[in-house]
Structure formats: C-alpha cells, structure tokens
Amino acid sequence: MPTFNQWLMHEDQKHVWDSLYATVLTVVFIGLSALVLWPMGKASMSWSLLKGLGVFWFAIPLTAIPLLWFQRIFRVDLYSHYDAYVISGIAVSGILQAGWSAFAALTARDYAADTSLGVSAALYVVGFLSCQVACAALAPYYGGQIYRYVNVILAAVAFVFFALLPAAARFLYGWFFDLILKLTPSS
C-alpha cells in the first residue's frame, strides 16, 4: 500500500505538493519575519504582508480561471499553440508577480520611513524575500519551469525597480491597492 509521502510526491500530485509547500513557506516566512522585525519595533510589517499575501492568494485563482477560459475559447493549448499558451501564462503570472513586488516595495518603504539604515535594510530584505514567497504561491497555478524562472527574476527586478521608483508602483498598481484598502477592515 502506498504511503502518504509516495502519494504526495507522485507526478500527478505536483499541484498538491506545490500548494502545501507554498502554504508552509508562507507561514514560516511570516513567523520568522515577525521574529526578526519584533526587536526593531516593526513586527507589524509582517501582519501587513500576511494580509497582502491573503489577497494575493485569492487573486491568483481569480486571474487563472479567466486565463483558462480564454485559452479554451480560443483553443490555445500546450500542443497546438505552444507559444500562445506559454506567453499568456507568463503575462498573467508576471502581472501578478510584479503587483506583489510593487506591494512589497511600497510596504517596506512605508515601514522604513524615519528609521535607521540597519532597520531600513532589514525591512527591505524582508520585502524582497516576500517576493520569493509570492513566486512559490504562483507555482500551483503556473507550475512550468519557464514560469518559475521568469517569475523569480521578475520578482527581484520588479522589487528593486519599485523600491527605487515608488511612484511607478503607485501608478501601475495603486488603484488595486486602494480598492483592497477600502474592502478590508483596518487593524
């Protein structure tokens, strides 16, 4: 009789493994970041990132499902229209990844205001690492290696870009962040 580990590691269960990995990574990251930021008096940034990741996890299927409908309506699949299939997946996952990088950069910037250089550096490192956690969250829906490579690179580049140019982050994604702030209770 196969064990749970054998079942989980089977190729057909890759999305389950990716989801489990992303969930555990998110929880561990939030916990460790809170512990690291707590002595600096900035542990609340972890709460902000957790709320943002909750919205991010919700937004992933909300964008993946219309992409699947689009691909089905226009008969775009991996075998007949490989290029359109891959490009559409990269485009949607890239927009999501860049959006998270913008959120993380703006959050780090907001928390780093009026702090010392060391505290600011720690906040930006936490924000940068959260972008890599977001890559793991995208993996169950965009599981191909090309999506992972593109999103990891995009996460790093977009975070640095948006950290240096926060006006660009607000211009591109500010409408969405404002909408989320209106819909979520503050705490």
TAZIFEN-V531572 format. One record per residue. RES is the residue in one small letter. D_CENTER is the distance of its C-alpha to the mean C-alpha in Angstrom with 1 decimal. Layout:
res=RES d_center=D_CENTER
res=RES d_center=D_CENTER
//
This chain:
res=m d_center=37.2
res=p d_center=33.6
res=t d_center=31.6
res=f d_center=28.2
res=n d_center=26.8
res=q d_center=28.5
res=w d_center=27.2
res=l d_center=23.6
res=m d_center=23.7
res=h d_center=25.5
res=e d_center=24.0
res=d d_center=24.1
res=q d_center=21.8
res=k d_center=19.0
res=h d_center=16.5
res=v d_center=17.8
res=w d_center=17.3
res=d d_center=13.8
res=s d_center=13.1
res=l d_center=15.2
res=y d_center=13.7
res=a d_center=10.1
res=t d_center=11.9
res=v d_center=14.2
res=l d_center=11.8
res=t d_center=9.9
res=v d_center=13.5
res=v d_center=15.0
res=f d_center=12.5
res=i d_center=13.2
res=g d_center=16.8
res=l d_center=17.3
res=s d_center=15.8
res=a d_center=18.1
res=l d_center=20.9
res=v d_center=20.5
res=l d_center=20.3
res=w d_center=23.0
res=p d_center=25.9
res=m d_center=24.8
res=g d_center=24.8
res=k d_center=21.1
res=a d_center=19.7
res=s d_center=18.9
res=m d_center=15.8
res=s d_center=14.4
res=w d_center=15.3
res=s d_center=13.7
res=l d_center=10.3
res=l d_center=11.1
res=k d_center=12.0
res=g d_center=9.0
res=l d_center=6.9
res=g d_center=9.9
res=v d_center=9.8
res=f d_center=6.3
res=w d_center=7.8
res=f d_center=10.8
res=a d_center=9.9
res=i d_center=8.9
res=p d_center=12.5
res=l d_center=13.9
res=t d_center=13.2
res=a d_center=13.8
res=i d_center=17.2
res=p d_center=18.6
res=l d_center=17.7
res=l d_center=19.7
res=w d_center=22.5
res=f d_center=22.6
res=q d_center=22.9
res=r d_center=25.5
res=i d_center=27.6
res=f d_center=27.8
res=r d_center=28.3
res=v d_center=25.6
res=d d_center=25.1
res=l d_center=24.5
res=y d_center=28.3
res=s d_center=29.9
res=h d_center=27.3
res=y d_center=25.1
res=d d_center=24.2
res=a d_center=23.3
res=y d_center=21.2
res=v d_center=19.1
res=i d_center=18.9
res=s d_center=17.8
res=g d_center=15.0
res=i d_center=13.9
res=a d_center=14.4
res=v d_center=12.3
res=s d_center=9.3
res=g d_center=9.9
res=i d_center=10.3
res=l d_center=7.0
res=q d_center=5.4
res=a d_center=8.3
res=g d_center=7.9
res=w d_center=5.1
res=s d_center=7.3
res=a d_center=10.2
res=f d_center=9.5
res=a d_center=9.1
res=a d_center=12.2
res=l d_center=14.1
res=t d_center=13.7
res=a d_center=14.9
res=r d_center=17.6
res=d d_center=18.7
res=y d_center=19.1
res=a d_center=20.7
res=a d_center=23.4
res=d d_center=26.8
res=t d_center=25.9
res=s d_center=27.3
res=l d_center=26.0
res=g d_center=25.1
res=v d_center=23.2
res=s d_center=21.3
res=a d_center=20.5
res=a d_center=19.2
res=l d_center=17.0
res=y d_center=15.5
res=v d_center=15.1
res=v d_center=13.2
res=g d_center=10.9
res=f d_center=10.7
res=l d_center=10.1
res=s d_center=7.2
res=c d_center=5.5
res=q d_center=7.1
res=v d_center=6.1
res=a d_center=2.4
res=c d_center=5.2
res=a d_center=7.3
res=a d_center=5.9
res=l d_center=6.6
res=a d_center=9.8
res=p d_center=12.0
res=y d_center=12.0
res=y d_center=12.0
res=g d_center=13.9
res=g d_center=16.1
res=q d_center=16.4
res=i d_center=16.3
res=y d_center=12.9
res=r d_center=11.7
res=y d_center=13.9
res=v d_center=13.0
res=n d_center=9.2
res=v d_center=10.0
res=i d_center=12.6
res=l d_center=10.9
res=a d_center=8.2
res=a d_center=11.4
res=v d_center=13.6
res=a d_center=11.7
res=f d_center=11.2
res=v d_center=14.9
res=f d_center=16.0
res=f d_center=14.6
res=a d_center=15.9
res=l d_center=19.2
res=l d_center=19.3
res=p d_center=17.9
res=a d_center=20.1
res=a d_center=18.2
res=a d_center=15.0
res=r d_center=17.1
res=f d_center=19.0
res=l d_center=16.2
res=y d_center=13.9
res=g d_center=16.4
res=w d_center=17.9
res=f d_center=14.8
res=f d_center=14.3
res=d d_center=18.0
res=l d_center=18.0
res=i d_center=15.7
res=l d_center=17.8
res=k d_center=20.9
res=l d_center=19.8
res=t d_center=18.7
res=p d_center=21.5
res=s d_center=21.4
res=s d_center=22.1
//
